[in-house]
Amino acid sequence: QVQVVESGGGLVQAGGSVRLSCAASGRAFSSYAVGWFRQAPGKAREFVAIINWSGVTTYYADSMEGRATISRDDAKNMVYLQMNSLKPEDTAVYYCARKRGGVDYYYHDRNNYELWGQGTQVTVSS
């Protein structure tokens, strides 16, 4: 059974940085786009970033543009999300998931993703 596990979250001060990791068993991410989403208490899960299968193409939510970098290491079956200049409103549980279809196809829609992990909590204190 394929497993996806996120890690790297924690408590960070506003203005700080965090690097999240997403590990997949086997070669579950190979040849697929992978995205990051987040969900704050009482809010819907929202798109954060996505990287295509080769690592060449990336898209970011407007709220994260310039503050986040998504990357991947297929040799390790890992996807990363580096977030800088964190704000209290970035507080959420962060999830990664594999994208169905191409990277350009409705990548904001969580319904186009599969193989979700359990998430990792990021808390940004003011």
C-alpha positions in Angstrom: 0.0 0.0 0.0 1.3 3.4 -1.0 2.0 5.7 1.9 2.6 9.5 1.9 4.1 11.1 5.0 4.6 14.8 5.6 7.1 16.1 8.2 9.0 19.2 9.2 6.2 21.3 10.7 6.4 23.0 14.1 6.1 26.3 15.9 7.8 29.2 14.1 7.9 32.9 14.8 6.5 35.3 12.3 9.2 36.1 9.8 10.8 32.8 10.2 11.2 29.8 7.8 10.2 26.2 7.7 11.0 23.4 5.3 8.3 20.7 4.9 9.1 17.3 3.5 6.8 14.8 1.8 7.9 11.2 1.5 6.2 8.6 -0.7 6.7 4.9 -0.5 7.9 3.1 -3.6 7.9 5.3 -6.7 4.5 6.8 -6.1 5.5 10.3 -7.2 7.6 9.2 -10.2 6.1 10.8 -13.4 3.4 12.6 -11.4 2.9 16.2 -10.4 2.8 16.7 -6.6 1.1 19.5 -4.8 0.9 21.0 -1.3 -2.3 22.1 0.3 -3.1 23.5 3.7 -6.1 23.7 6.0 -6.6 26.1 8.8 -9.1 25.5 11.6 -12.6 26.1 10.3 -11.5 26.7 6.7 -11.5 24.7 3.6 -8.3 23.0 2.4 -6.6 25.3 0.0 -3.9 25.0 -2.7 -0.4 26.1 -1.8 2.0 24.9 -4.5 2.5 22.3 -7.2 5.5 20.9 -9.1 5.3 18.9 -12.3 6.8 15.5 -12.8 10.2 16.8 -14.0 10.5 19.7 -11.6 10.6 22.2 -14.4 7.1 23.7 -13.9 5.8 25.1 -10.6 2.8 27.1 -9.6 2.0 28.9 -6.3 -1.0 30.3 -4.6 -1.0 34.1 -4.8 -0.6 34.2 -1.0 2.6 32.2 -1.2 4.2 33.7 -4.3 7.7 34.9 -3.5 7.7 33.3 -0.1 7.6 29.6 -1.0 9.6 27.2 -3.1 8.6 23.7 -4.0 11.1 21.2 -5.1 11.5 17.4 -5.6 14.1 14.7 -5.4 12.9 11.7 -7.3 15.9 9.6 -6.3 14.6 9.9 -2.8 10.9 10.0 -3.6 10.7 13.3 -1.8 8.9 16.6 -2.4 9.8 19.7 -0.3 8.2 23.0 0.5 10.4 25.8 1.7 8.4 28.7 3.2 10.0 31.9 4.2 8.7 35.2 5.8 6.0 33.2 7.5 2.9 35.0 8.8 0.4 34.0 11.5 -2.1 33.4 8.7 0.1 30.7 7.4 -0.8 28.6 10.4 -2.4 25.4 9.2 -2.0 21.7 8.7 0.0 21.2 5.5 -0.7 18.2 3.2 1.0 16.9 0.1 -0.7 14.7 -2.5 -0.2 13.3 -6.0 -1.9 15.1 -8.9 -4.1 13.2 -11.3 -3.5 14.4 -14.9 -1.2 17.1 -16.0 0.1 19.9 -13.8 -1.9 22.5 -15.7 -5.3 20.9 -15.2 -7.2 22.5 -12.4 -4.3 22.3 -10.0 -6.1 24.4 -7.4 -8.9 21.8 -7.0 -8.2 19.3 -4.3 -10.5 16.8 -6.0 -7.8 16.3 -8.7 -5.4 14.9 -6.2 -4.9 11.5 -4.6 -2.7 9.7 -2.1 -3.0 12.3 0.7 -0.8 12.1 3.8 -1.9 12.9 7.3 -0.4 16.3 7.3 2.1 18.3 9.4 1.1 21.2 11.6 2.8 24.6 11.1 2.0 27.2 13.7 3.3 30.7 13.2 3.3 32.9 16.3 3.1 36.7 16.2 
